[in-house]
Amino acid sequence: MRVTIEAVDIQEVEKILFFLKSLNIKNVEVIPGPSGPGPSITKGDKKVDPRLLFGIWKDNPRNLEGIRAANWKRNWNA
């Protein structure tokens, strides 16, 4: 029998392993995710000036309701 538990960070993995060890379960295997044992972190480009993005939507204003309406109704199978 196999039980799969997906943890979001290393602290959760440590808690789960501690709990399983307290139950004396002998066959516990930790399989790393597709990006390895930890999350993959990509550092941003510090040379980009974020001030150039200010006012990008001034001619086409957006709101949260409009974004949700446009994206939740799209065909995900296409």
For each residue, the residues with C-beta under 8 A, 3 or more apart:
1:
2:
3:
4:
5: 16
6:
7: 10 12 13 16
8: 12
9: 12 13 39
10: 7 13 14 38
11: 14 15
12: 7 8 9 15 16
13: 7 9 10 16 17 30
14: 10 11 17 18
15: 11 12 18 19
16: 5 7 12 13 19 20
17: 13 14 20 21 28 30
18: 14 15 21 22
19: 15 16 22 23
20: 16 17 23 25 28
21: 17 18 24 25 28
22: 18 19
23: 19 20
24: 21
25: 20 21 28
26:
27:
28: 17 20 21 25
29:
30: 13 17
31:
32: 36 37
33: 36 37
34:
35: 38 39 40
36: 32 33 40
37: 32 33
38: 10 35
39: 9 35
40: 35 36
41:
42:
43:
44: 48
45: 48
46:
47:
48: 44 45 52
49: 52
50: 53 54
51: 54
52: 48 49
53: 50 56
54: 50 51
55: 58
56: 53
57: 60 61 62
58: 55 61
59:
60: 57
61: 57 58
62: 57 66 67
63: 66 67
64: 67 68
65: 68 69
66: 62 63 69 70
67: 62 63 64 70 71
68: 64 65 71 72
69: 65 66 72 73
70: 66 67 73 74
71: 67 68 74
72: 68 69
73: 69 70
74: 70 71
75: 78
76:
77:
78: 75
